Structure formats: C-alpha cells, structure tokens
Amino acid sequence: MNHGTVAVALVQHQVMIIQACRSHARHDRWLDVYTYVPFGDRLFLASPVPYARIASSDVLAIFPFRTPTTDMIELSEQAYQEFLGLSAKHQLKCENMWRRWKARRH
C-alpha cells in the first residue's frame, strides 16, 4: 500500500475506511493507517482515534485511488457500495456467531 491509499479494513472488530499513513511493502505484517467513520452518504470523517496500527491481514479491500487529505474522505458510489456490502457481511457474521454461542449456552 502506498502513502494515501484508501481501503476497507477491520479495526477493533469494526469495518472501517482506512488510509495508509506511509508506504508499506507487500511483506509488511503491520500497517500504519488513519481511520475514518461514516458521516453521511459516501462521506467519512476522521475517527475519534484517528491513528491505528493494524495487521495487513485485516485489510478487506483496497480501492484504486489515493487521497492527500487526512480529515475527510468521499468515496465513489462503487466504493461506497463495496464498503456497505463488506459491513453487512461482517455484521451478519457477528450475528451468526452470537446466535451459535447463545444456542450452546441453553
């Protein structure tokens, strides 16, 4: 990932938009990223904890564009739909895991 690359990743068990703080090599295990939370339709603002170090395996999708800004990101419609799809998939996975856990306890 190059400096400024925008992607979707799991950060503290949440699907978030991230941006690479610096360039990373393909073999790097950890990525230094800025994190963003949804603000409106296709618009994302810097999260309350805007800096994170995540495992490279937590990246779910990398978008084919970069942005120089670090306070706000606006996604294209296609990128936003991909973000929504990955968020929904992760939510469903968590709900199913919770249901299985709850069923075992009773």
C-alpha positions as CSV (number, residue, x, y, z in Angstrom):
1,M,0.0,0.0,0.0
2,N,1.3,3.4,-0.9
3,H,1.0,6.5,1.2
4,G,-2.6,7.9,0.9
5,T,-4.1,4.6,-0.4
6,V,-7.7,4.2,0.7
7,A,-9.1,0.8,1.7
8,V,-11.7,-1.1,3.9
9,A,-10.3,-2.9,6.9
10,L,-11.3,-4.4,10.2
11,V,-10.2,-2.1,13.0
12,Q,-11.0,-3.2,16.6
13,H,-13.7,-5.6,15.2
14,Q,-15.4,-2.9,13.1
15,V,-15.4,-2.4,9.4
16,M,-13.9,1.0,8.7
17,I,-12.4,3.1,5.9
18,I,-8.6,3.4,6.3
19,Q,-5.9,5.4,4.6
20,A,-2.2,4.4,4.7
21,C,-0.1,6.9,6.7
22,R,3.0,5.9,4.8
23,S,4.0,3.5,2.1
24,H,4.2,-0.2,3.1
25,A,5.9,-3.1,1.4
26,R,3.9,-6.2,0.4
27,H,5.6,-8.3,3.1
28,D,4.9,-5.9,6.0
29,R,2.8,-7.6,8.7
30,W,1.6,-4.3,10.2
31,L,0.2,-1.2,8.6
32,D,0.1,2.3,10.0
33,V,-3.2,3.8,9.0
34,Y,-5.6,6.7,9.6
35,T,-9.2,5.6,10.4
36,Y,-12.5,7.1,9.3
37,V,-16.1,6.7,10.4
38,P,-19.3,7.2,8.3
39,F,-20.7,10.7,8.4
40,G,-23.2,10.7,5.6
41,D,-23.9,9.3,2.2
42,R,-20.4,8.4,0.9
43,L,-18.7,10.8,3.3
44,F,-16.3,9.7,6.0
45,L,-14.7,11.8,8.8
46,A,-11.5,11.0,10.8
47,S,-12.5,8.8,13.7
48,P,-12.1,9.8,17.4
49,V,-9.0,7.8,17.5
50,P,-7.6,8.6,14.0
51,Y,-4.4,6.6,14.0
52,A,-4.1,2.8,14.2
53,R,-1.6,0.0,13.6
54,I,-3.4,-3.0,12.0
55,A,-2.4,-6.4,10.8
56,S,-2.1,-6.5,7.0
57,S,-4.5,-9.5,7.0
58,D,-7.3,-7.2,8.3
59,V,-7.5,-5.3,5.0
60,L,-10.7,-6.4,3.2
61,A,-10.5,-4.3,0.0
62,I,-8.1,-1.7,-1.5
63,F,-9.6,1.0,-3.7
64,P,-7.7,2.1,-6.8
65,F,-7.3,5.7,-5.7
66,R,-5.4,7.8,-3.2
67,T,-6.3,11.0,-1.4
68,P,-3.9,13.5,0.2
69,T,-6.4,14.7,2.8
70,T,-6.5,13.2,6.3
71,D,-9.6,14.8,7.8
72,M,-12.3,13.7,5.4
73,I,-12.8,11.2,2.5
74,E,-15.6,11.0,0.0
75,L,-16.0,7.6,-1.7
76,S,-17.2,7.0,-5.2
77,E,-20.6,5.3,-5.5
78,Q,-19.0,2.0,-6.4
79,A,-16.5,2.1,-3.5
80,Y,-19.3,3.1,-1.1
81,Q,-21.4,0.1,-2.2
82,E,-18.4,-2.2,-1.6
83,F,-18.0,-0.7,1.9
84,L,-21.7,-1.3,2.6
85,G,-21.5,-4.8,1.4
86,L,-18.4,-5.7,3.5
87,S,-20.1,-4.0,6.5
88,A,-23.2,-6.0,6.1
89,K,-21.3,-9.3,5.6
90,H,-19.3,-8.6,8.8
91,Q,-22.4,-7.8,10.7
92,L,-24.1,-11.0,9.6
93,K,-21.0,-13.0,10.6
94,C,-21.1,-11.5,14.1
95,E,-24.8,-12.1,14.5
96,N,-24.5,-15.7,13.4
97,M,-21.6,-16.2,15.8
98,W,-23.6,-14.7,18.6
99,R,-26.6,-17.0,17.8
100,R,-24.4,-20.1,17.8
101,W,-22.8,-19.1,21.1
102,K,-26.2,-18.4,22.7
103,A,-27.7,-21.7,21.4
104,R,-24.8,-23.6,23.0
105,R,-25.4,-21.9,26.4
106,H,-29.0,-23.0,26.6
